[in-house]
Amino acid sequence: MDKPLFDLLQRQQRDGFPDLAGAEVSATIPIAEGLVNEAIARSLPPSGRVGDVHVTVRDSNQLAIDITLSSPSFLPSIPVTLAIEDQPLLPDRPTLGLRLTRSAGLAAMAATFIPSLASQLPPGITMDGDRIRIDIRRLLADRNMAEWLDYLTDLRVNTRLGAIVLDVRARIRPK
């Protein structure tokens, strides 16, 4: 991007986009599972307990996830399914709710390892039993991006085969 244009956009962002006040946008943003998997791989600490996470996005708000531990290497991956259950309510509750379903064949192993993995989740992601809460504001704040959430008026997270689909509505409010 051209530096003068980039500087102009940064200034507008810093000031709350005053010259775009009243703008509204709706977007449907499909995020392919390949991009999801790449983002997860880049965020896993190299010396962490989890060696790999592979997500397969299914229809009907379902995510099939294979978790491979760093050690011991002889253990097979742990298959789990996540179901999207609660959508964020903006601006008051920017939290996505998921439910964890353990694979029947590896339920005993999953029951052993999932609680210990839950203690290593990044800030903003919590697990209570089979419920997972993703605090979107906290995740964005850790990346110095929390102010972007202030523009959103609605956010829906759904799935279709091969992609997580974000339906977003945003507005720049007049100052």
Backbone as a printed PyTorch tensor [residue, N CA C, xyz], in Angstrom:
tensor([[[  0.8480,  -1.1670,   0.0000],
         [  0.0000,   0.0000,   0.0000],
         [  0.9000,   1.2380,   0.0000]],

        [[  0.4640,   2.2330,  -0.7170],
         [  1.1750,   3.4930,  -0.8080],
         [  1.2900,   4.1320,   0.5800]],

        [[  2.4910,   4.5610,   0.9690],
         [  2.7220,   5.0830,   2.3140],
         [  1.8280,   6.2740,   2.6660]],

        [[  1.6660,   7.2880,   1.7990],
         [  0.7740,   8.3950,   2.1700],
         [ -0.6670,   7.9430,   2.4240]],

        [[ -1.1640,   7.0090,   1.6210],
         [ -2.5120,   6.4900,   1.8250],
         [ -2.5880,   5.7020,   3.1300]],

        [[ -1.5630,   4.8920,   3.4020],
         [ -1.5070,   4.1200,   4.6400],
         [ -1.4940,   5.0560,   5.8510]],

        [[ -0.7030,   6.1200,   5.7930],
         [ -0.6440,   7.1020,   6.8850],
         [ -2.0090,   7.7580,   7.0980]],

        [[ -2.6900,   8.0950,   6.0030],
         [ -4.0170,   8.7050,   6.0900],
         [ -4.9950,   7.7520,   6.7740]],

        [[ -4.9830,   6.4910,   6.3770],
         [ -5.8780,   5.5120,   6.9960],
         [ -5.5580,   5.2960,   8.4730]],

        [[ -4.2840,   5.2920,   8.8140],
         [ -3.9040,   5.1380,  10.2230],
         [ -4.3990,   6.3210,  11.0500]],

        [[ -4.2760,   7.5330,  10.5110],
         [ -4.7550,   8.7230,  11.2280],
         [ -6.2680,   8.6600,  11.3990]],

        [[ -6.9700,   8.2800,  10.3420],
         [ -8.4260,   8.1590,  10.4310],
         [ -8.8090,   7.1290,  11.4960]],

        [[ -8.1310,   5.9960,  11.5020],
         [ -8.4180,   4.9570,  12.4880],
         [ -8.1620,   5.4800,  13.9000]],

        [[ -7.0310,   6.1200,  14.0970],
         [ -6.6630,   6.6390,  15.4190],
         [ -7.7060,   7.6200,  15.9370]],

        [[ -8.2990,   8.4120,  15.0160],
         [ -9.2770,   9.4300,  15.4030],
         [-10.7170,   8.9220,  15.3750]],

        [[-10.9140,   7.6280,  15.0890],
         [-12.2600,   7.0660,  15.0630],
         [-12.9700,   7.2380,  13.7290]],

        [[-12.2270,   7.3890,  12.6560],
         [-12.7570,   7.5400,  11.3030],
         [-13.7800,   8.6810,  11.1900]],

        [[-13.4300,   9.8970,  11.6290],
         [-14.4000,  10.9940,  11.6200],
         [-14.9090,  11.3450,  10.2230]],

        [[-14.1070,  11.1620,   9.2210],
         [-14.5210,  11.5260,   7.8660],
         [-15.3430,  10.4290,   7.1870]],

        [[-15.5890,   9.3340,   7.9090],
         [-16.4430,   8.2600,   7.4040],
         [-17.6470,   8.0300,   8.3240]],

        [[-17.8960,   8.9800,   9.2360],
         [-18.9900,   8.8480,  10.2040],
         [-20.3070,   8.5740,   9.4870]],

        [[-21.0680,   7.6410,  10.0090],
         [-22.3430,   7.2580,   9.4300],
         [-22.2420,   6.0860,   8.4620]],

        [[-21.0420,   5.6830,   8.1020],
         [-20.8740,   4.5500,   7.1900],
         [-21.3520,   3.2650,   7.8610]],

        [[-22.0200,   2.4260,   7.0860],
         [-22.4530,   1.1200,   7.5660],
         [-22.0630,   0.0850,   6.5310]],

        [[-21.7170,  -1.0850,   7.0050],
         [-21.3220,  -2.1620,   6.1010],
         [-21.8160,  -3.4970,   6.6500]],

        [[-22.2170,  -4.3710,   5.7380],
         [-22.5460,  -5.7590,   6.0750],
         [-21.6740,  -6.6280,   5.1900]],

        [[-21.1190,  -7.6700,   5.7700],
         [-20.2420,  -8.5410,   4.9890],
         [-20.3950,  -9.9820,   5.4420]],

        [[-20.2650, -10.8690,   4.4890],
         [-20.1670, -12.2970,   4.7660],
         [-18.7580, -12.6950,   4.3890]],

        [[-18.0160, -13.2050,   5.3870],
         [-16.6000, -13.4940,   5.1930],
         [-16.3490, -14.9830,   5.4450]],

        [[-16.2060, -15.7680,   4.3710],
         [-15.8490, -17.1770,   4.5700],
         [-14.3440, -17.3040,   4.7990]],

        [[-13.9770, -18.0580,   5.8170],
         [-12.5650, -18.2950,   6.1220],
         [-12.3100, -19.7880,   5.9220]],

        [[-11.5640, -20.0970,   4.8770],
         [-11.3150, -21.4970,   4.5230],
         [-10.5610, -22.2120,   5.6460]],

        [[-10.8570, -23.4910,   5.8080],
         [-10.2140, -24.2500,   6.8900],
         [ -8.7030, -24.2790,   6.7430]],

        [[ -8.1700, -24.1620,   5.5340],
         [ -6.7170, -24.1010,   5.3560],
         [ -6.1230, -22.8900,   6.0570]],

        [[ -6.7910, -21.7530,   5.9530],
         [ -6.3250, -20.5430,   6.6380],
         [ -6.4740, -20.6900,   8.1570]],

        [[ -7.5620, -21.3040,   8.5880],
         [ -7.7660, -21.5560,  10.0210],
         [ -6.6290, -22.4110,  10.5610]],

        [[ -6.2990, -23.4880,   9.8390],
         [ -5.2290, -24.3880,  10.2890],
         [ -3.8660, -23.6990,  10.2770]],

        [[ -3.6190, -22.8690,   9.2910],
         [ -2.3490, -22.1420,   9.2500],
         [ -2.2380, -21.1680,  10.4260]],

        [[ -3.3220, -20.4740,  10.7280],
         [ -3.3110, -19.5320,  11.8550],
         [ -3.0720, -20.2640,  13.1760]],

        [[ -3.7110, -21.4100,  13.3430],
         [ -3.5040, -22.1920,  14.5680],
         [ -2.0570, -22.6700,  14.6570]],

        [[ -1.5280, -23.1950,  13.5660],
         [ -0.1460, -23.6950,  13.5670],
         [  0.8410, -22.5920,  13.9270]],

        [[  0.6060, -21.3940,  13.4190],
         [  1.5090, -20.2700,  13.7230],
         [  1.3920, -19.8100,  15.1730]],

        [[  0.2480, -20.0700,  15.7950],
         [  0.0590, -19.5910,  17.1670],
         [  0.4690, -20.6040,  18.2280]],

        [[  0.6970, -21.8580,  17.8440],
         [  1.1050, -22.8600,  18.8300],
         [  2.5460, -22.6200,  19.2550]],

        [[  2.7930, -22.5610,  20.5690],
         [  4.1820, -22.3910,  21.0070],
         [  5.0120, -23.6170,  20.6380]],

        [[  6.2340, -23.4140,  20.1580],
         [  7.0570, -24.5390,  19.7140],
         [  7.3740, -25.5490,  20.8100]],

        [[  7.4110, -25.1170,  22.0430],
         [  7.7450, -26.0360,  23.1340],
         [  6.5130, -26.3870,  23.9710]],

        [[  5.3290, -26.1670,  23.4210],
         [  4.1010, -26.4320,  24.1650],
         [  3.7300, -27.8990,  24.1850]],

        [[  2.7350, -28.1970,  24.9780],
         [  2.2750, -29.5820,  25.1240],
         [  1.5360, -30.0740,  23.8780]],

        [[  0.9340, -29.1380,  23.1490],
         [  0.2150, -29.4860,  21.9250],
         [  1.1590, -29.3170,  20.7420]],

        [[  1.3380, -30.3830,  19.9770],
         [  2.2290, -30.3350,  18.8270],
         [  1.5290, -29.8900,  17.5600]],

        [[  0.2490, -30.2870,  17.4190],
         [ -0.4770, -29.9510,  16.2050],
         [ -1.9740, -29.9620,  16.4920]],

        [[ -2.6770, -29.0830,  15.8010],
         [ -4.1320, -29.0510,  15.8470],
         [ -4.5940, -28.9360,  14.4020]],

        [[ -5.4520, -29.8550,  13.9950],
         [ -5.9860, -29.7970,  12.6330],
         [ -7.5070, -29.7010,  12.7100]],

        [[ -8.0520, -28.6670,  12.0690],
         [ -9.4880, -28.4130,  12.0790],
         [-10.0820, -28.7910,  10.7290]],

        [[-11.1760, -29.5330,  10.7720],
         [-11.9890, -29.8020,   9.5890],
         [-13.3430, -29.1550,   9.8480]],

        [[-13.7120, -28.2110,   8.9910],
         [-14.9600, -27.4790,   9.1940],
         [-16.0860, -28.2340,   8.4920]],

        [[-17.1230, -28.5220,   9.2530],
         [-18.2890, -29.2540,   8.7460],
         [-19.4860, -28.3050,   8.6330]],

        [[-20.5320, -28.7920,   8.0240],
         [-21.8020, -28.0560,   8.0050],
         [-22.4220, -28.0290,   9.3950]],

        [[-23.4770, -27.2670,   9.5460],
         [-24.3050, -27.2560,  10.7670],
         [-23.5430, -26.8190,  12.0060]],

        [[-22.6330, -25.8540,  11.8470],
         [-21.9020, -25.2740,  12.9890],
         [-21.0960, -26.2990,  13.7750]],

        [[-20.4490, -27.2070,  13.0560],
         [-19.6320, -28.2500,  13.6670],
         [-18.1890, -28.1420,  13.1750]],

        [[-17.2580, -28.3420,  14.0900],
         [-15.8330, -28.3600,  13.7720],
         [-15.2590, -29.6750,  14.3000]],

        [[-14.6350, -30.4460,  13.4180],
         [-13.9400, -31.6650,  13.8460],
         [-12.4810, -31.2850,  14.0290]],

        [[-11.9390, -31.6070,  15.1980],
         [-10.5750, -31.1970,  15.5220],
         [ -9.7730, -32.4160,  15.9480]],

        [[ -8.5650, -32.5270,  15.3840],
         [ -7.6150, -33.5580,  15.8010],
         [ -6.4740, -32.8590,  16.5170]],

        [[ -6.2790, -33.2110,  17.7920],
         [ -5.2330, -32.6120,  18.6210],
         [ -4.1260, -33.6440,  18.7980]],

        [[ -2.9180, -33.2720,  18.4110],
         [ -1.7730, -34.1540,  18.5910],
         [ -0.8610, -33.5500,  19.6530]],

        [[ -0.5760, -34.3370,  20.6630],
         [  0.3100, -33.8750,  21.7260],
         [  1.7610, -33.9570,  21.2790]],

        [[  2.5950, -33.1020,  21.8380],
         [  4.0220, -33.0990,  21.5030],
         [  4.6980, -34.3890,  21.9550]],

        [[  4.2740, -34.8850,  23.0940],
         [  4.8350, -36.1300,  23.6010],
         [  3.8170, -36.7780,  24.5330]],

        [[  3.8380, -38.0260,  24.6920],
         [  4.6940, -38.9920,  24.0020],
         [  4.2420, -39.1450,  22.5440]],

        [[  5.2110, -39.3720,  21.6720],
         [  4.9550, -39.3880,  20.2340],
         [  4.1340, -40.5940,  19.7760]],

        [[  4.0580, -41.6420,  20.5910],
         [  3.3140, -42.8290,  20.1720],
         [  1.8010, -42.6620,  20.3160]],

        [[  1.3510, -41.6300,  21.0200],
         [ -0.0930, -41.4370,  21.1930],
         [ -0.7310, -40.9690,  19.8890]],

        [[ -1.9000, -41.5170,  19.5820],
         [ -2.6130, -41.0240,  18.3950],
         [ -3.2030, -39.6380,  18.6900]],

        [[ -3.6410, -38.9610,  17.6460],
         [ -4.2780, -37.6650,  17.8620],
         [ -5.5940, -37.8850,  18.6030]],

        [[ -6.0450, -36.8420,  19.2750],
         [ -7.2910, -36.8870,  20.0420],
         [ -8.3610, -36.1890,  19.2070]],

        [[ -9.3460, -36.9530,  18.7180],
         [-10.3930, -36.3330,  17.9240],
         [-11.5080, -35.7830,  18.8150]],

        [[-11.9090, -34.5630,  18.5670],
         [-13.0360, -33.9680,  19.2770],
         [-13.8890, -33.2040,  18.2670]],

        [[-15.1060, -32.9540,  18.6550],
         [-15.9990, -32.1420,  17.8380],
         [-16.4410, -30.9560,  18.6730]],

        [[-16.4020, -29.7870,  18.0700],
         [-16.9180, -28.5800,  18.7050],
         [-18.1760, -28.1660,  17.9760]],

        [[-19.1790, -27.7820,  18.7350],
         [-20.4170, -27.2680,  18.1630],
         [-20.5750, -25.8140,  18.6020]],

        [[-20.8600, -24.9350,  17.6550],
         [-21.1370, -23.5350,  17.9950],
         [-22.5320, -23.4910,  18.5990]],

        [[-22.6140, -22.9860,  19.8380],
         [-23.9060, -22.9660,  20.5300],
         [-24.4140, -21.5750,  20.8480]],

        [[-23.5380, -20.6600,  21.2330],
         [-23.9620, -19.3100,  21.6260],
         [-23.2210, -18.2850,  20.7930]],

        [[-23.9810, -17.3940,  20.1720],
         [-23.3970, -16.3360,  19.3630],
         [-23.0900, -15.1190,  20.2480]],

        [[-22.1190, -14.3160,  19.8400],
         [-21.8310, -13.0820,  20.5830],
         [-23.0380, -12.1380,  20.5380]],

        [[-23.2500, -11.4150,  21.6140],
         [-24.2640, -10.3620,  21.6740],
         [-23.5200,  -9.0500,  21.8720]],

        [[-23.4300,  -8.2780,  20.8030],
         [-22.6460,  -7.0440,  20.8510],
         [-23.5170,  -5.8600,  21.2230]],

        [[-23.0120,  -4.9290,  21.9950],
         [-21.6470,  -4.8410,  22.5150],
         [-21.4760,  -5.4750,  23.9000]],

        [[-22.5770,  -5.9060,  24.5130],
         [-22.5410,  -6.3180,  25.9160],
         [-21.8130,  -7.6310,  26.1960]],

        [[-21.9570,  -8.6060,  25.3060],
         [-21.3490,  -9.9140,  25.5550],
         [-20.6620, -10.4100,  24.2880]],

        [[-19.4270,  -9.9570,  24.0560],
         [-18.7090, -10.3740,  22.8540],
         [-18.0410, -11.7430,  23.0420]],

        [[-18.8620, -12.7390,  23.3400],
         [-18.3450, -14.0670,  23.6620],
         [-19.0040, -15.1080,  22.7770]],

        [[-18.1830, -15.9670,  22.1900],
         [-18.6740, -17.0780,  21.3870],
         [-18.6750, -18.3180,  22.2610]],

        [[-19.7820, -19.0370,  22.2800],
         [-19.8990, -20.2440,  23.0980],
         [-19.8610, -21.5060,  22.2570]],

        [[-19.0210, -22.4310,  22.6630],
         [-18.8750, -23.7110,  21.9800],
         [-19.1330, -24.8410,  22.9710]],

        [[-19.5210, -25.9940,  22.4280],
         [-19.6790, -27.1860,  23.2610],
         [-18.7570, -28.2600,  22.7120]],

        [[-18.0320, -28.9150,  23.5980],
         [-17.0830, -29.9590,  23.2390],
         [-17.7720, -31.3110,  23.3030]],

        [[-17.6070, -32.0980,  22.2240],
         [-18.1100, -33.4690,  22.1910],
         [-16.9140, -34.3730,  22.0330]],

        [[-16.7350, -35.2800,  22.9400],
         [-15.5820, -36.1870,  22.8780],
         [-15.8920, -37.3580,  21.9630]],

        [[-14.9040, -37.8190,  21.2740],
         [-15.0420, -38.9850,  20.4020],
         [-15.2840, -40.2300,  21.2590]],

        [[-16.2350, -41.0450,  20.8500],
         [-16.5680, -42.2390,  21.6280],
         [-15.3920, -43.1980,  21.7430]],

        [[-14.6510, -43.4020,  20.6690],
         [-13.5490, -44.3770,  20.6750],
         [-12.4020, -43.9700,  21.5810]],

        [[-12.1770, -42.6770,  21.7200],
         [-11.0450, -42.2210,  22.5290],
         [-11.5160, -41.4000,  23.7340]],

        [[-12.7320, -41.6760,  24.1780],
         [-13.2930, -40.8800,  25.2630],
         [-12.4280, -40.9160,  26.5180]],

        [[-11.9000, -42.0710,  26.8650],
         [-11.0890, -42.1700,  28.0820],
         [ -9.8170, -41.3470,  27.9530]],

        [[ -9.1460, -41.4560,  26.7900],
         [ -7.9190, -40.6790,  26.5980],
         [ -8.2390, -39.1830,  26.5590]],

        [[ -9.2960, -38.8270,  25.8670],
         [ -9.6700, -37.4150,  25.7820],
         [-10.0010, -36.8800,  27.1690]],

        [[-10.7330, -37.6610,  27.9550],
         [-11.0970, -37.2150,  29.2960],
         [ -9.8640, -36.9880,  30.1550]],

        [[ -8.8040, -37.7490,  29.8910],
         [ -7.5620, -37.5980,  30.6430],
         [ -6.7970, -36.3410,  30.2400]],

        [[ -6.7000, -36.0840,  28.9310],
         [ -5.8410, -35.0060,  28.4460],
         [ -6.5380, -33.6600,  28.2820]],

        [[ -7.8280, -33.6500,  27.9720],
         [ -8.5090, -32.3840,  27.7010],
         [ -8.4380, -31.4330,  28.8970]],

        [[ -8.6980, -31.8720,  30.1400],
         [ -8.5910, -30.9240,  31.2490],
         [ -7.1990, -30.3110,  31.3960]],

        [[ -6.1540, -31.0980,  31.1710],
         [ -4.8080, -30.5320,  31.3030],
         [ -4.5200, -29.5730,  30.1500]],

        [[ -5.0770, -29.8350,  28.9740],
         [ -4.9100, -28.9050,  27.8620],
         [ -5.6800, -27.6180,  28.1140]],

        [[ -6.8260, -27.7230,  28.7840],
         [ -7.6450, -26.5450,  29.0690],
         [ -6.8760, -25.5250,  29.9020]],

        [[ -5.9980, -25.9970,  30.7660],
         [ -5.2210, -25.0660,  31.5960],
         [ -4.1750, -24.3140,  30.7850]],

        [[ -3.9230, -24.7530,  29.5630],
         [ -2.9210, -24.1090,  28.7200],
         [ -3.5440, -23.2670,  27.6050]],

        [[ -4.8480, -23.0620,  27.6660],
         [ -5.5070, -22.2400,  26.6490],
         [ -5.0420, -20.7970,  26.7750]],

        [[ -5.0240, -20.0790,  25.6640],
         [ -4.5980, -18.6780,  25.7170],
         [ -5.5870, -17.8320,  26.5100]],

        [[ -5.1420, -16.6870,  27.0410],
         [ -6.0560, -15.7910,  27.7430],
         [ -7.2260, -15.4230,  26.8260]],

        [[ -8.4150, -15.4420,  27.3900],
         [ -9.5990, -15.1250,  26.6010],
         [-10.3800, -16.3600,  26.1860]],

        [[ -9.7680, -17.5290,  26.3540],
         [-10.4640, -18.7780,  26.0490],
         [-10.5180, -19.5900,  27.3320]],

        [[-11.7270, -19.9060,  27.7540],
         [-11.9070, -20.6590,  28.9940],
         [-12.7230, -21.9150,  28.7180]],

        [[-12.5040, -22.9140,  29.5650],
         [-13.2140, -24.1790,  29.4270],
         [-13.7750, -24.5660,  30.7770]],

        [[-15.0600, -24.8910,  30.7790],
         [-15.7330, -25.3360,  31.9930],
         [-16.5310, -26.5800,  31.6150]],

        [[-16.0040, -27.7400,  31.9770],
         [-16.6410, -28.9890,  31.5570],
         [-16.5660, -29.1240,  30.0500]],

        [[-17.7340, -29.2660,  29.4140],
         [-17.7470, -29.3960,  27.9550],
         [-18.0430, -28.0710,  27.2620]],

        [[-18.0300, -26.9880,  28.0130],
         [-18.3090, -25.6600,  27.4550],
         [-17.0170, -24.8660,  27.2920]],

        [[-16.8950, -24.2280,  26.1430],
         [-15.7430, -23.3780,  25.8560],
         [-16.2720, -21.9930,  25.5350]],

        [[-15.6820, -20.9880,  26.1580],
         [-16.0610, -19.5970,  25.9210],
         [-14.8740, -18.8740,  25.3150]],

        [[-15.1330, -18.1730,  24.2230],
         [-14.1000, -17.3810,  23.5680],
         [-14.4730, -15.9220,  23.7190]],

        [[-13.7180, -15.2080,  24.5330],
         [-13.9250, -13.7800,  24.7660],
         [-13.2350, -13.0130,  23.6350]],

        [[-14.0160, -12.5940,  22.6730],
         [-13.4710, -11.9520,  21.4740],
         [-12.7660, -10.6490,  21.8220]],

        [[-13.3310,  -9.8860,  22.7460],
         [-12.6860,  -8.6200,  23.1400],
         [-11.3030,  -8.8760,  23.7220]],

        [[-11.1820,  -9.8720,  24.5640],
         [ -9.8890, -10.1860,  25.1890],
         [ -8.8660, -10.6380,  24.1480]],

        [[ -9.3000, -11.4950,  23.2170],
         [ -8.3840, -11.9590,  22.1750],
         [ -7.9010, -10.7890,  21.3130]],

        [[ -8.8100,  -9.8890,  20.9790],
         [ -8.4170,  -8.7190,  20.1910],
         [ -7.5310,  -7.7810,  21.0060]],

        [[ -7.8310,  -7.6150,  22.2890],
         [ -7.0300,  -6.7200,  23.1430],
         [ -5.5910,  -7.2080,  23.2310]],

        [[ -5.4060,  -8.5120,  23.3040],
         [ -4.0490,  -9.0630,  23.3720],
         [ -3.2500,  -8.8070,  22.0960]],

        [[ -3.9630,  -8.4490,  21.0310],
         [ -3.3040,  -8.1470,  19.7540],
         [ -3.4020,  -6.6600,  19.4040]],

        [[ -3.7390,  -5.8460,  20.4230],
         [ -3.9040,  -4.4000,  20.2570],
         [ -4.9140,  -4.0630,  19.1650]],

        [[ -6.0110,  -4.8270,  19.1310],
         [ -7.0280,  -4.6170,  18.1060],
         [ -8.4350,  -4.4930,  18.6930]],

        [[ -8.5600,  -4.3080,  19.9940],
         [ -9.8720,  -4.3030,  20.6450],
         [-10.7840,  -3.1970,  20.1320]],

        [[-10.2100,  -2.0710,  19.7060],
         [-11.0440,  -0.9560,  19.2470],
         [-11.8620,  -1.3220,  18.0110]],

        [[-11.4310,  -2.3140,  17.2330],
         [-12.1850,  -2.7300,  16.0560],
         [-13.5380,  -3.3130,  16.4520]],

        [[-13.6210,  -3.9160,  17.6120],
         [-14.8830,  -4.4960,  18.0650],
         [-15.9340,  -3.4170,  18.3080]],

        [[-15.4970,  -2.1980,  18.6340],
         [-16.4310,  -1.1050,  18.8880],
         [-17.2300,  -0.7110,  17.6480]],

        [[-16.7350,  -1.0510,  16.4790],
         [-17.4520,  -0.7290,  15.2410],
         [-18.4970,  -1.7890,  14.8940]],

        [[-18.3660,  -2.9800,  15.4380],
         [-19.2970,  -4.0530,  15.1010],
         [-20.6240,  -3.8710,  15.8170]],

        [[-21.7070,  -4.0430,  15.0720],
         [-23.0390,  -4.0040,  15.6690],
         [-23.6370,  -5.4020,  15.7520]],

        [[-23.1170,  -6.3240,  14.9360],
         [-23.5910,  -7.7000,  14.9710],
         [-22.5040,  -8.6100,  14.4150]],

        [[-22.3890,  -9.7810,  14.9910],
         [-21.4240, -10.7770,  14.5410],
         [-22.0540, -12.1490,  14.7250]],

        [[-22.0600, -12.9170,  13.6610],
         [-22.5340, -14.2950,  13.7000],
         [-21.4280, -15.1830,  13.1520]],

        [[-21.1570, -16.2700,  13.8550],
         [-20.1340, -17.2310,  13.4480],
         [-20.8440, -18.5420,  13.1490]],

        [[-20.7540, -18.9730,  11.9000],
         [-21.3880, -20.2140,  11.4700],
         [-20.3890, -21.0030,  10.6470]],

        [[-20.8000, -22.1790,  10.2230],
         [-19.9130, -22.9870,   9.3840],
         [-20.6710, -23.4760,   8.1600]],

        [[-19.9000, -23.7410,   7.1420],
         [-20.3580, -24.5160,   5.9890],
         [-19.1870, -25.4270,   5.6500]],

        [[-19.4330, -26.4460,   4.9020],
         [-18.3920, -27.4180,   4.6110],
         [-17.1310, -26.7180,   4.1120]],

        [[-16.0410, -26.8440,   4.8860],
         [-14.7510, -26.2990,   4.4930],
         [-14.4720, -24.8700,   4.8900]],

        [[-15.4300, -24.1820,   5.5530],
         [-15.1820, -22.7750,   5.9020],
         [-15.9690, -22.3470,   7.1330]],

        [[-15.3270, -21.5170,   7.9350],
         [-16.0190, -20.7960,   9.0000],
         [-16.5160, -19.5050,   8.3520]],

        [[-17.7840, -19.1820,   8.5740],
         [-18.3830, -18.0310,   7.9140],
         [-18.7520, -16.9790,   8.9600]],

        [[-18.1740, -15.7880,   8.7940],
         [-18.4930, -14.6580,   9.6640],
         [-19.4920, -13.7640,   8.9430]],

        [[-20.6300, -13.5210,   9.5700],
         [-21.5770, -12.5230,   9.0810],
         [-21.4250, -11.3230,   9.9960]],

        [[-21.0110, -10.2090,   9.4160],
         [-20.6160,  -9.0370,  10.1880],
         [-21.4280,  -7.8260,   9.7560]],

        [[-21.8400,  -7.0450,  10.7220],
         [-22.4180,  -5.7240,  10.4790],
         [-21.5990,  -4.7410,  11.2930]],

        [[-21.2330,  -3.6450,  10.6510],
         [-20.4060,  -2.6420,  11.3380],
         [-20.9180,  -1.2540,  10.9880]],

        [[-20.6600,  -0.3150,  11.8930],
         [-21.0880,   1.0680,  11.6930],
         [-20.0790,   2.0000,  12.3440]],

        [[-19.7970,   3.0700,  11.6540],
         [-18.9880,   4.1320,  12.2330],
         [-19.9530,   5.1950,  12.7350]],

        [[-20.0210,   5.3130,  14.0250],
         [-20.9750,   6.2330,  14.6440],
         [-20.4580,   7.6750,  14.5650]],

        [[-21.3820,   8.5970,  14.3120],
         [-20.9630,  10.0090,  14.3530],
         [-20.5010,  10.3860,  15.7530]],

        [[-19.5020,  11.2250,  15.8350],
         [-18.9750,  11.6460,  17.1540],
         [-19.8200,  12.7610,  17.7110]]])
